[in-house]
């Protein structure tokens, strides 16, 4: 099927078409992104690519082929574009990339109104029954994460029926496959709600390594323009009306109250609100997504233009990201059970206790490991650290002063049950950008943040959540590099 007809294009478009003569645009059968209907290739990604072909004046033909055939052509030929291709760390250096076109989330779905609250993987592990489709990607994700409460079914439709009938509490499925499966069983997305996102992948158009970089850049510019003018969102809504489309930037955060957290189905927190204000002033759509720290962190390591917040600026991370901030500060402290009689005057003394509870991959754990601690008991859920402290499994736990009150409350205790015994370090935290985000973009965010600090917006937002916080150091900014509006 020919997607572009050249007569009528300007001279520049003709030149572009000549440069791209013979470009093969390939994809595989993968509804709702790409599939055959009434003899024609259609789908969400196909519509977007068709519009890009027109806007760039590319002479191209789209063909549906087996995935392995398309991928092999992409590796071996200089004139191939393959969509919808998931970017992975292994594939990234092999190709040139335009996107993202779509988001593939592996979610845990609950029945609407079930009241099931999932904020991290540890919560999900405690749910009685989770339905998966045997050997599907979602089934593999749960197995890799050590879930013992997953029940495999032979088809996606069987898992949907089990969820709707109340035989399971949660269903693991991709956001792309769930609408069709519900419709097939006589339901709709109104019958379920996304309780938690386990993992996120982004679909792109992958171009051969030897394809013209000028052509690839034009396609990326055209896609970005579609996202700015609303045409991309309109196409996305026709196919996936319940989904937030990927923007030019992907804004990612985690459950870390009061800094970032979910409230009434919407990401909230003082840094979330600061990021939202910066995005609004730069006319960037609010597509903030809350997921696990591990998922958000890995996305920022892999993909361009990912905004990760908030993140401690540690030595291990310094060269992994670009930084905007600071947007907050805290003190990392060792806590003991009230009345335990533990006194700590130095890190050396802390090394001598039997065990210290830490949260997996948090900067507090990374700091203690960097300091040579070998007595750490790591858990993915910070609430587990509180419970381990209170039941005597560990002698100390490490938390930050601004997040511990809610963590302790969620664990079923009060701040009167613990006592701080030693301040390990005091740090600022930042908004982190993936390394291959253009430097001028990062500078624009820093300039806008500085404007928020100068005009009082930053302090107003911060004090809504922490009214008594000392902000003098955070409000210091350099000389203005641009006017504030």
N, C-alpha and C positions, 0 to 999 in steps of 0.2 A: 504494500500500500504506500503510495507516494504521499508524503506529508507536506511538501512545500512545492509551489510552482513559482518559477523565477520571474517571468515577464512582469514588468511594472516596478521592479525594485530599482533603487537609485544606483549610481555608478559604484558607490562604496559597497553596497550589498552584492552587486555583481562580482566585485573583486573578492569579497569574502567567500562567495559561493565557489569561485574558481579555486580559491585556496583549499576549500573543503571538498573539492570534487571527489566523488566516489566514497564519501564517508558512509560506513555501514553502521546503522543504529539498530542494535539488537536487544532483545529482552526475552524473558521466559514466561511461561504460563504461571501466574501468581496473583489470582484475584484477591482483593479488589484493585491491585496496582496495575496489573497487565493481564489481559485475557482476550479470547476471541468471543465476539457476540455478533450474531447475524453476519458472519463472514468477515468481520473487520476487527482489527486490534483496538481495544479500548481499555479503559481503566483510569484510575487517578493519575498514576505516574505517566501513562501514555498521553493523557490530555496535556499534562504539563510539558512533556518533551515535544509534543506537536506544536505547542505555542512557542517554545524556544526555537524550534526549527524556523518558524515563520519570522520571529523577531530578529533572528541573526542572519536571515537570508541564506541558510544552509541548504544545499542540495542533498537531500538525505532520504533514505527509504527505511522504514521500520519493519523489522522482521521478527517473528516469534520463533525461537529455536530452543532446543534443549540446553539447559544451563551449562553443561560441560562443554558443549560445542561453542557457545558464545564466549565462555571464559577462555577457552583455548585460543580463539581468534583474537581476543583482547591481548593475550600474552604475546602472540606471534606476529600480528599484523600491525602496520602503522596507522591504519585508518578506521579504527573501530571505536564505537562508544557503546557500552553495555550498561543497561539499567534494568531493574533497580538492584544495585549492588551494595551490600553492606560493607562499610569500611571497617577493617580490622587492622591490628598492629602489623600483621604479616603482609597484608595486601597494600597498605598505605604507600610504601616506597616503590611499589611495582607499577603504579598507574598515576595519571593525573585525575583530579576529582572536581566535580561540579555538584553542588548541593547545599544542604540536604533536601531531598525530595519528599521524604516521609519518615515518620518515626515508628519503629517497631518496639513496643513495650511488652514485656512479659509481666502481666499483672496477676494479682490475687483478687478475684471478684467475689463479692458477697451478695446475698439477696438484699434488695432494697429494704431499708428499715430494720435490718438484722441487729444493728447496734454494735457490730463487731468493730473494734478499734485496733488497727495495726499501725505501729509507728516504726517498727524495725523487724529484722529477721527473727529475733528472739521471741517477739510477740507471736509471730506466725507459727513458730515451732510448737507453741503451746495450744494452738487450736486443735480440736479433736480430729477432724478429718478434712483433708484437702484433696480434691479430685484432679487428676492429671490424665492426659492421653498417653498411653504407653509409647515410649520411644520418641515422643515429640520433644522439641527444644525445651519447653517449659518443664517437662518431666525430668530432663537432664539437669536443668538449673537447680531444681529442688534436690536431686540426688547429690549434685556437687556440693551443695550447701549443707548436706548431712541431715535432711528432713526425714524423720521416722514416721510422720503422720500422713504421708501421701498415699492415696489409693488410686491405682491405675485403672483406666477404662479403655475399651477398644476403639472409641471414636469420640470426637469433640461433642457430637450430639448427645452421647450417653452421659458425658460429664455435665452438660447443661441440664439434662433431665434430672440427674442426681441432685444438682444444686437447687433447682426450682422445687423439687419434691421434698427438700429438707433432709436428704440422706447424707449430705456432706455440708460442711460449714463454709468452705471456700472452694473456688475453682481456679486453677492456674491456666491461663490462656493468653494468647497474644491479643492486643487491641485490634489487630487487623482481621483476625478470624472470628472474634466473638460476635459481632453484629449478624453475620450471615448464619452462624450456628443458632443463635437465638431465634432468628426469623424462621429458620427451618423447623424449629420446635414450637412455633406458634407464639413466641415471645418477642420482646424487643429490649433495647438497652435501658428502657425505663424500668425493667424488672430487676436490674442489678446495679451495683455501685462498685467502683474501683476502691478496694480497701488498701492496697499497697502495690507499688511498682518494684518488682524484683530486679529487673535489668532493662537497659535501654540500648537499642542499636539504631543507627541512622542509615537510611538508604540514600545513595548518591547515583550520579551518572559517572561511570569510570571510563576514562579515555585512555587509549594506548599511550605508552610512555613516549612514543615517537610522533604522536599527533601534534599538530601546530599549537604551541603554547598561546599564540594570539587567538586562535579559535576557541580554545578552552576558556581563556579569560573573557571572551565575548559572551560565551554561554553563561558563565557565572554572573557577569554583569546583568545579563538579560533576566536571569532567575531572580537576582536581588531586586531588580526593578519590578518584577511581577509581585514580589512580596511587599514592596512599598506601595504599589498602586492598587492592591487589593485583589487582583485577578487570581493570584495563587490561592488566597484564602477562599475565594468563591468556588474554585475547582475542588479544593479539599473538602469544603462543606457539603458539596453534592454527593461525595462518596463516603465521607466519614463525619457526619454532622455532629457527633458527640466528642470529637477529638480536637485538641489544640494543635494547629499545624506548626511545623518547625519554622522558626523565624530566621532572619539573617544571623541573629545571635540566639544561643540556647542558654537560658538563665536557669541554673541548677542550684538547689539547696537541699538541706536535710532537716530532720526534726532535732532542734537544739534550742529549746526555749530558755530565755525570752528572746534570744537572738534571731532564730528562725523556727517556725513551727506552723502547724495547720490549725486554723480556727474557722469553724463553720464552713468547712469545705474549701477554704481559701488560704494560701500561704500567707502567714503573718509574721510579726516579730520586728524588732527595731531595725535590724540590718535589711530585712526583706523590704520594709517600707522605704528605707533609704535607697536601695537599688531600684525600687519601683519609681521613685521620684526622679532619679537620674535618667532612667529609661524614658520616662514621660517627657522630660525636658529635651531629650534627643530624638523624640518621635519614634521610639522603639516600642513595638507592641508588648504588652504585659503577658508574656508566655512563661512565667515563673513556674517551675516544676519542682515538687518536693519528692525526694526519693531517699534511698539509703546513702550514707556518706560514701561507702565503697563504690556504689554505682556512679554517683555524681563525680567523684574524684577520678575514676577511670575514664569517664567521658572527657573530662578536661585534659587529661594526659594525651588522649588520642585525637580528638576532633578540633578543628579550627573554630575560633569565635565562640568558645564556650566560656560562660561567666560563672564561676564557682564561688559561692559565698555561704558563710564567711570562713576564712582560712587563716590559721596562724602562720606567720612568716618565719618558718624555721630554717636552720641551715640545710636540712635534707631537701626542703622544697624550694629553696631560693632560685635555683636555676631551672626548675621544672615549669615555672609559671612566670607571667608578668603580673605586676602588683599595682593596685589602686587602694589608697587608704592613708592612714588607718581609719577604720570605721567603728572601732571599739577597743576596749582594754579589759583585761582581767588578771587575776592572780591565781596561779595553780598552787593548790595547798594540799597537804597531807592531813587527812582526818582520821581520828580514832573514835571508838565507841565511848560514849560519855561514861566516865567513871572507871575506865580501863586502867588508869594510872600510867599511861604511856607518855613519856616526855622525849621529844626529839629536838636536839639543838643543832644538828648538821645532817647533810646527806649521808655522811659516813655512818652515823648512828642508824639512819633509815635502812641502810644496806644490811644491817645486822638482824632485823626482825625476820620472822619466819616467812611471811608472805604479805605482798601489797597488791590489792585489786586494782586493775587498770582496764580501760576501755579500748578495745582493739582498734588500732590505727589512729587513735586520737593523738594530738600533738603531745599531750601529757605522757602517754605511754612511750612515744618516740623519744621524748626528752630523757626519761629515766633509762631507756635502753642505751641511749647515746652516752649516758653517764656511767654505764657499766653495770647496771642493776641486773641481777640474775634471779631475784626472788619475786618476780611478777606473776600474778595470776590474771590472765587476759580473758575478758568476756566481751561479746559484741554489744551487749545491752548494759548501759551504765547503771540501770536500776539493780542489776545483779551485783554490782560492786557494793551497793549499800547493804543488800541482804547478806552478802558474804561477810561483811564487816560486823553486822549485828548478830549473826549466828556463830561467830568465832572462827570461820574458815580462814580469815585473814586478820592481821593486826592493824593494818592501815589501808585506806583507799585514797586515791588522788582525784580531785575535782577542781573546777574553777569556781571562784566565789560567786559569779553571776548566774551560773546554771545549776548549782547544787540544790537550791531550795525546791525547785520543781521536781528534780530527779528524786530527791528524798521523799517528797510528798507522794509521787507516783509509785514509789517502792513500798508505801504503806507506813512510813515513819514521819517524824517531825525533826526539825533542826535541833530541838532540845535533846535528841537522842545521840547526837554526834558532837564532837568538839575539834576545832582546828588545832593542830600541834606543830605545824611547820610550813612556812611559805617557801615553795620550791623555786618559783620564778614569777616575775610579772611581765606580761607581754601585751602587745597590740595585735589586733587581728584585722584582716584586709579582705578585699575582693580580689580573687585570683582569676587571671585570664590565661587561656591556653597559649602555649609558646608561639604558635604560628598565627596568632591574631595580629593584624597590622599594628605597628607601634603608634601610628597616629590615632587609631581607635582608642587604645589604652590611654593615651594622653588626653583625649577628649573626655573620657570618663573621669580622669583625675581632675581636670579643670572644672567639670560640672560639680564634682564632689566638693571641691574647694569653694565653689559658689554657694552651695548649700550651707557650708560652714560660715561663710561671710554674712549671708542674709538671714540667718537665724533658723532656717528650716531644719538643719541637722539637729540642733539642740532641742527644738520643739518635738521632733520625732523621738529622739532618744529619751526625753523625759516623760513621754507617754508611757513608757515601759519601766524605766528606772529613774523615778523622780528625784532621788537623792544622790545620783551619781556625780562625781567630780569630773568635769569635762574640760578643764583648762588646757591640758596637754593635747587633747583630741582636737580642739578648736583652732590650734595654731596652724596657719597656712602661710605659704610663701607669697611673693608678690604676684598679683593677678596677671595671668598670661592672656586672658580673654575677658570680654565683658560678660557680666552675668545678667540674665533676663528672667 
